[in-house]
């Protein structure tokens, strides 16, 4: 029975408040002063009008006259258009909701939602409008509409706008909704999500509201120990603000806690404190919820006479009883308490009143639904008639203009055809000219590249030749010059005994002269061909510390002399590089011919090098340029510690 009465109270809290919980700042006096100050000294009309709206919201719960006066200041202001679209409609909906005018409130909330849906800067107002509009539809559509609105719209929008305050508020309101249908574990889950969101923001009213809701939820379970934890947290928040309008709600939660512990006298003391403050603050609806809670306590004390008197008192003041559904609940409870008192006549009377009221509620809902259908039908009929007339008008206009339109279309089509044909011709001429220019430019670029390559190759060959001249000059100076000077000195001395030595020196000079001459232009190459010249070159360049192995396959006798000379110089340069840098023990020179493809390979077993980190010197560049001059290709393969291989290919 206790659990059923608790659920009845939370149903009343949800169903008969225009908003679930108002979250005016805890320091209400300071908040009101700030609003008043901005109204009188705000820098712009927009600032002043916004604070009039906040003032209307502040008084909505306790003084509808003051709330309306503040709202009228905005409605009558010529500067109201400076407010964001939808803002005024939202606060008008809020005022009418607290005034009990649900139809008007829903209409204004709809206008606010339509205006705010495309305004990301005021997402907070849109979320509140969605929530309050759904809240007003609970009577007609049940809690599903509120749950759907919170989960599908309010909570995702709060996350997207990163508004932790609104997110926590939406979670705790969703928790109350599940609490009202007895799903306390689900309710606790959403209240805990609200607490997680609250960790990111400083303490404010929404913390207090969440704690209140957790207290209620734990009392319904029942779990008085957990309820006490959040009751203490709520007291710590609200205690510095003894005049806060949240205090009656705190006493309400405190009474629930004592009721759960079956400390009924202490619960009644808390309720009396709450009643006194609610009367002072003119919180009429909360006052009557406190009355209903007193009825609950008397019922648990089995003091049925006081419980009955409390219900009759609620009906007499006509606050909760102004709502049809609320009156029916009160009638039902009067029937139950009279039954407990043994007054079955009165119990029957109140149960009949409740039944008749239930029929009237159904009738009201039926009439309301019929009116909705009628309005929708009339609107549809009018719209269909308008659409039909507009369609007839359009058809007449089309028939009247059809002939002229055809002529106009044909003329336009002909004109467009001429213009298109002309544009195609112009484009064709331009494209031809552009293609010629591109082709000429491309040919010039290719010619320039080819000339550049030839220039670089020629310059490299000339540099090589200059280097070769310097080497030959050095050889002539160092070897031939010294030998001839020595011979001259011997002849000048007139010593006939040295004639044999002189002849030996002359022979040696002749041999050296032949070596230098052979380096300048190998006679063997001219007289005996490339194979013999390369074999002789390999034999002459061999040294004690490494050997040169020469191999030849299928060489033709008809290789152009220029190609033979270049291959000879390439081999000479490659062996010279091995001698200087490779530290090799063996060199293999291999030349072969397959039809018109000539291949030359020089391979050593020296120290090798890393091609990615080594900059080619003049010797390797000379090899590449000589290959380019005969239209061939060169591939240099090397790695540290693995020797070097030079592959040259050309066509003859």
Helices and strands as residue ranges (DSSP letters): H 2-15, H 28-41, H 45-60, H 64-75, G 80-82, H 87-98, H 102-116, G 120-122, H 123-136, H 138-141, H 143-149, I 150-154, H 155-161, H 164-180, H 184-198, H 205-221, H 224-238, H 247-260, H 264-281, H 284-300, H 304-317, G 320-322, H 324-341, H 344-475, I 476-481, H 482-492, G 496-498, H 499-520, H 523-528, H 530-541, E 547-553, H 561-577, I 578-582, E 586-594, E 597-604, H 618-629, E 633-638, E 644-651
